[in-house]
Amino acid sequence: MGYPNLSKTKEAIPRSPRQAGELAPDNRKVEITERSDRISFHTPTIGRLELSQTKPNYSETLRTTLVSKGIWHRFIEFDEPVRTVEEAARKVSADRIIKSIVLVGSDQKPILAILPARNKISYKKIKTLLKVKDVRLAQPDEVLEHSGYPVGGVPPFNKINRILLDPTVQRNARSIAGGGDPDKLVELETRDLLEFLDPIIADFSV
């Protein structure tokens, strides 16, 4: 079967400067040769194609999850990653910020602890509550593996189903949590945390 738009001899492909930069970094011609029903692409041997990797958009993943569940939400964007409560407080009320901390028990199963951002976790209380020998913070690679989100962006809604929620979170009608990516937060109805996550509500902070 022939290809009417291609000649049967080597022919340089007309291309835009952008295409030339993507296909032939050293500015050599890229050629196509048609032999019978086979088409061969000839590219320079010097240089290599640079393939850009698309950065995961964790906030969009979270948005899809929230929309699919019919959960009200509002994303809050920052110009750079939010690392502290003080940085987040430039745009939102610090008293409404909650954090979702990924822990790993001695049984090697992940735990999600949701508590006010200014509170600290009592590992002793969690060990007693869950009847595990030990509890530790998850490493960054474990956080991503277990929750599906990177450190600094973990939202309450993620892949972990063993969830603890400190009762003090309920003092606000709306809470502000990690928004998937480290440069975003998301505002949620606190009642949705209780309804959709079905967490164990217990005091585990200090």
Secondary structure, DSSP 8 states (H G I E B T S, - for coil): ---TTS-SS-EE----HHHHHHH-TT----EEEEETTEEEEE--SSS----------HHHHHHHHHHHHT--EEEEE-SS---SHHHHTTTS-GGGBEEEEEEEETTS-EEEEEEETT--B-HHHHHHHHT-S-EEE--HHHHHHHHSS-TT---SSSS---EEE-GGGGGSSEEEEE-SSTTEEEEEEHHHHHHHH--EE---B-
